[in-house]
Amino acid sequence: MIKHKGWKFKKSFLMILLGMTLLGFIAFTEHKTENRALTNLDVYVEAVSDVYFVDEKEVAELLTNAFPGLLGHASKTKVSIHEVEKKVEAHPFVKKAEVYEDLKGTLMVKVSQHVPMARIVRPMAADGYISSSGKILPTSSNYTTRVLILTGKKAETLLKEGDLSVQHTPLLELIRYISSDPFWSAQISALDLLANGDINMHQQVGKQVIEFGKPEDIELKFRKIKTYYKKILPEKGWNTYSRVNVKYKDQIICE
């Protein structure tokens, strides 16, 4: 009985000793890693439809300018991974940044971009993009992309909002509906946002202005537009009407 208790004590002692050794090794490894200099910077930017509104070189220059001691002999403790992520995510076209260090001392930076979904066009001032999440983005001097165009006084005021996902959800849903549908994204070229909240649509093919009304009952109204394309246009021709109104319930008004 005494021998059995002695073995249990010895086993417990060995387990404690092993645990302390393991903790010491982990602490030593972390200390060594924290004091190891970063030797390289590797930036990867996920493309948006093969377009880069921010590229690897731009991010690398951003970081090396913001953190002069990032690479070389400086200790990693002088540069916070969190601060690096915040700096990258401060770029207007960066949606999210993931930053970590690999075993060779390379700082890995993975960047995902905001996806421009529409462009607000102003005749007397700079344009701006609306991202898929509703965030207002500046235009890029290096890259551009073909997206839905927004015009009108109401459109210009959106640039001051910063984010449309709270107060302009119906409009955002309409833009998303058009952008996500291959047919409508190819056919609807621009939205004219009127002062009263109504929306007029302009087409790639056809001179008719589509009077859509408020951004509500979206699917129902697009079904009416499709009915116009399938049943009215084949009989009357593309140049018969100058406007098509689908904003009233159960009606398609062509004039």
NORJOJO-V38566 format. One record per pair of residues at least 6 apart in sequence whose ideal C-beta (glycine too) atoms are under 8 Angstrom apart, sorted by sequence separation. I is the first residue (numbers start at 1). J is the second residue. D is the distance in whole Angstrom. If there is no record, write none. Layout:
{{I,J,D} {I,J,D}}
This chain:
{{64,70,6} {88,94,6} {89,95,8} {101,107,6} {102,108,6} {121,127,5} {130,136,6} {131,137,6} {158,164,6} {161,167,7} {178,184,5} {179,185,5} {193,199,6} {194,200,7} {245,251,8} {246,252,6} {45,52,6} {63,70,6} {64,71,7} {89,96,7} {100,107,8} {101,108,7} {120,127,6} {129,136,7} {130,137,7} {161,168,7} {164,171,7} {165,172,6} {177,184,7} {178,185,6} {192,199,7} {202,209,6} {203,210,7} {245,252,7} {246,253,8} {89,97,5} {99,107,7} {100,108,5} {119,127,6} {120,128,5} {128,136,6} {129,137,4} {150,158,7} {164,172,5} {191,199,5} {192,200,4} {201,209,7} {202,210,8} {213,221,7} {244,252,7} {245,253,4} {45,54,6} {69,78,5} {70,79,5} {88,97,4} {99,108,7} {119,128,7} {120,129,7} {128,137,6} {129,138,7} {191,200,7} {192,201,8} {200,209,5} {201,210,4} {212,221,6} {244,253,7} {245,254,8} {45,55,6} {69,79,7} {98,108,8} {99,109,5} {119,129,5} {120,130,7} {128,138,6} {129,139,7} {158,168,7} {178,188,5} {191,201,6} {192,202,7} {200,210,7} {201,211,8} {244,254,5} {245,255,8} {45,56,6} {88,99,7} {98,109,8} {99,110,8} {118,129,7} {119,130,8} {128,139,7} {190,201,7} {191,202,8} {200,211,6} {201,212,5} {243,254,8} {44,56,7} {67,79,5} {85,97,5} {97,109,6} {98,110,4} {117,129,8} {118,130,4} {126,138,7} {127,139,5} {190,202,4} {200,212,7} {243,255,5} {43,56,4} {84,97,8} {85,98,7} {97,110,7} {116,129,4} {117,130,6} {126,139,7} {188,201,5} {189,202,5} {198,211,7} {199,212,5} {241,254,4} {242,255,7} {45,59,7} {70,84,8} {85,99,5} {97,111,5} {116,130,7} {117,131,6} {188,202,7} {189,203,6} {198,212,7} {199,213,7} {240,254,8} {241,255,6} {84,99,5} {96,111,8} {97,112,8} {114,129,8} {116,131,6} {117,132,5} {188,203,6} {189,204,5} {198,213,5} {199,214,7} {210,225,6} {43,59,5} {67,83,8} {96,112,5} {115,131,6} {175,191,8} {187,203,6} {188,204,8} {198,214,6} {199,215,6} {228,244,6} {43,60,5} {67,84,7} {94,111,6} {95,112,5} {114,131,4} {115,132,4} {174,191,8} {187,204,6} {197,214,6} {81,99,5} {94,112,8} {95,113,6} {114,132,7} {129,147,7} {186,204,7} {187,205,7} {228,246,8} {236,254,8} {41,60,6} {81,100,7} {94,113,7} {95,114,5} {114,133,7} {225,244,7} {67,87,8} {81,101,7} {93,113,5} {94,114,7} {95,115,8} {119,139,8} {130,150,7} {232,252,7} {63,84,6} {66,87,5} {88,109,6} {93,114,6} {114,135,6} {116,137,6} {225,246,6} {41,63,7} {92,114,8} {136,158,7} {171,193,8} {188,210,8} {224,246,4} {232,254,6} {41,64,7} {84,107,7} {88,111,6} {114,137,6} {136,159,6} {63,87,7} {228,252,6} {62,87,7} {63,88,7} {76,101,7} {84,109,7} {136,161,6} {174,199,7} {221,246,5} {227,252,7} {62,88,7} {136,162,5} {221,247,7} {228,254,7} {135,162,7} {136,163,7} {148,175,6} {206,233,8} {119,147,5} {121,149,6} {130,158,7} {135,163,5} {136,164,7} {171,199,8} {224,252,5} {41,70,7} {59,88,6} {62,91,7} {116,145,6} {118,147,5} {119,148,7} {121,150,7} {134,163,5} {135,164,8} {41,71,6} {117,147,6} {118,148,4} {119,149,6} {120,150,5} {121,151,5} {128,158,8} {134,164,4} {135,165,8} {148,178,6} {208,238,8} {40,71,7} {116,147,6} {117,148,7} {118,149,7} {119,150,7} {120,151,8} {125,156,8} {128,159,5} {134,165,3} {148,179,6} {207,238,8} {38,70,6} {39,71,7} {59,91,7} {118,150,5} {133,165,6} {147,179,7} {206,238,5} {207,239,7} {211,243,6} {213,245,8} {217,249,8} {38,71,5} {39,72,8} {58,91,8} {122,155,8} {205,238,8} {208,241,5} {209,242,7} {210,243,8} {211,244,7} {213,246,7} {214,247,7} {37,71,8} {38,72,8} {121,155,8} {122,156,5} {130,164,6} {134,168,7} {208,242,6} {209,243,5} {210,244,5} {211,245,4} {212,246,6} {213,247,3} {37,72,6} {59,94,8} {120,155,5} {158,193,8} {207,242,7} {208,243,6} {209,244,7} {211,246,7} {212,247,6} {213,248,8} {37,73,5} {38,74,8} {71,107,8} {95,131,8} {120,156,7} {155,191,8} {208,244,5} {210,246,7} {211,247,6} {37,74,6} {54,91,6} {70,107,7} {122,159,8} {148,185,7} {155,192,8} {37,75,7} {38,76,6} {95,133,8} {120,158,6} {134,172,5} {155,193,4} {184,222,7} {36,75,8} {37,76,7} {54,93,5} {120,159,6} {151,190,6} {154,193,4} {35,75,5} {36,76,6} {53,93,4} {54,94,6} {148,188,7} {149,189,6} {150,190,7} {151,191,7} {152,192,5} {153,193,8} {154,194,6} {34,75,7} {35,76,7} {38,79,7} {148,189,7} {149,190,4} {150,191,5} {151,192,5} {152,193,4} {154,195,6} {174,215,4} {177,218,5} {34,76,6} {35,77,7} {130,172,8} {148,190,7} {149,191,7} {151,193,7} {152,194,6} {153,195,6} {173,215,7} {177,219,8} {33,76,7} {34,77,5} {148,191,7} {150,193,6} {152,195,8} {154,197,7} {93,137,6} {132,176,7} {170,214,7} {171,215,5} {174,218,6} {92,137,6} {130,175,7} {170,215,4} {173,218,7} {177,222,7} {63,109,7} {92,138,6} {170,216,6} {93,140,7} {132,179,8} {198,247,7} {59,109,6} {59,111,6} {54,111,7} {118,175,5} {117,175,6} {54,113,6} {117,176,7} {53,113,6} {52,113,7} {53,114,8} {118,179,7} {117,179,5} {38,101,7} {53,116,7} {40,104,8} {42,106,5} {44,108,8} {46,110,8} {39,104,7} {40,105,7} {41,106,7} {42,107,7} {44,109,7} {46,111,7} {48,113,5} {39,105,4} {40,106,4} {41,107,5} {42,108,5} {43,109,5} {44,110,5} {45,111,5} {46,112,5} {47,113,8} {38,105,5} {39,106,7} {40,107,7} {42,109,7} {44,111,7} {46,113,6} {48,115,5} {33,101,8} {37,105,7} {38,106,7} {41,109,7} {43,111,7} {45,113,7} {48,116,8} {36,105,6} {38,107,5} {118,191,8} {53,137,8} {53,140,5} {55,142,8} {53,142,8} {53,143,5} {52,143,6} {51,143,6} {51,145,5} {49,145,7} {48,145,8}}
